[in-house]
Amino acid sequence: MFAVGHVLISDDVLDAPFTCNLGACFGGCCVQGESGAPLEPHERAQLEAALPIVRDVLRPEALEVIERDGVWEELEDGSYATTCVGGAECVFVEYHGRVAKCSIQNAYYASRTDFEKPISCHLFPLRIERVGDYDLVNYEAIDLCAPARALGRKLNVQTATFLEKPLTRKYGAAWYQDFLTAVGYHTPSPATN
């Protein structure tokens, strides 16, 4: 583990090839899991503001959940998450063929909102846990993302590079540059002959 400012980063991030491969996983991270997307407290209002913008593309099942439970819920540990359809699929999912995509992110790409999506979704497969005054960043290597790891290996793209935009969004551009320097310092150089 190494630190960049107030952020502790797991060594697993050092050698973690990753490039999303929606053609192989079909957006499974939006429909599988123990709960909805983890939320930062301020993101609850952003989700509520996004709902009228994306309501017309949401599935009827999702709209039923939203009418009954809202777009976010408080979990037993006091944290927050998006609500889900059937305990699995995020209520903000919209399907493009077999591929699950985030309706909020699609609205962002269409310049209909300035909120791209919850930061936990944007940072996946990195997960952040608050420990005292520090953020602890772990790499979550789930089976669902095996195609993303394979594509990252093939394209020689590491998680640290693939997630430049969300890491910058979370911690700022100066922190991201310090992070890249730290990753380069901690990652062993390839053996030379």
Secondary structure, 3 states (H helix, E strand, C coil): CEEECCEEECHHHCCCECCCCHHHHCCHHHCCCCCCCEECCCHHHHHHHHHHHHHHHCCHHHHHHHHHHCCEEECCCCCEEECEECCCEECCEEEECCEEEEHHHHHHHCCCCCCCCCHHHHHCCEEEEEECCEEEEEECCCHHHHHHHHHHHHHCCEHHHHCHHHHHHHHCHHHHHHHHHHHHHHCCCCCCC
